[in-house]
């Protein structure tokens, strides 16, 4: 939605007057490095051109009014800055509320409330981090409205991540919020979540594009199982720490893991740890392959990533596996894998431009026949991170 249209909708809802500012924060797609971020490993996401925008205006009292064009046009949910308690019935507004709560917990003075209207164009349930987008967007709004100029973009990502993990209760790592806050057009971010050191890697995909396929499914067990996987990794880590001087699973090389994995003594926990260690190694190799323009090898590592997510980490589902299997069998497809937390959402595939139409047509017809669902396809470009719209 264009900035002028967003401001017009804001005025319809909240009235005229005052300075109305507009902001945007993107969603993300992770190219490789899944479920490594909370295990101290490397990730390789890029920001997208889709995301969440907001129009906002300061108030003279302590009230914050939330509304979204994606929920129900005209419905306003109000909270006081003096009571930011998590309430399940507040639904989606718990994400921006959580950001406000974290700002206050860190000792930042928020003297006045504000009116805000959100609009997002991230496909619903696609696993492209709509929650991180609205969290980073809110963090940017708060920083700029209240002139908290000492906070940099990494600070905003950390605040947004803590809102989701400590306030909402989804024990996510930093990747989603980091990509939304620090993304750059035509580049992906190679991030060590253990050290927060990062570098930008150009996405030189001459003759190819990234294609996202939205399965249209989001299994309800996804969020609860996500937290289960974190606990399983923590249990495996404690076992490994009895024989290895490590702080996280991804401190181990694949050889080191193989030499000490027997201490875990639980086949399920061993599989979870193996995924984290090997996925971290795959991510490092994938970035090297991209730097050397070895895109076929990059695609092979994407395929291996999906197999590990399906078999060792067990966060895929039949619909996603079917889409990935179809894609991997097509000429002109270098690699395909699930992306995001799992149990539905999207696949990401590296596809030759000349093969994109065939890719869409075949996956569309076969997937409809198998699951009676209509997939959605997005040929995506990487975009810039969170920013004020002028």
Helices and strands as residue ranges (DSSP letters): H 3-14, E 21-32, G 37-39, E 42-58, E 63-68, E 77-80, G 88-90, H 93-105, E 114-120, H 130-145, H 153-162, I 163-168, H 175-182, E 187-192, E 198-202, E 208-218, H 221-240, G 249-251, H 254-260, G 261-264, H 267-291, H 295-311, H 318-328, E 333-339, E 344-352, G 353-355, H 356-371, E 376-380, E 387-389
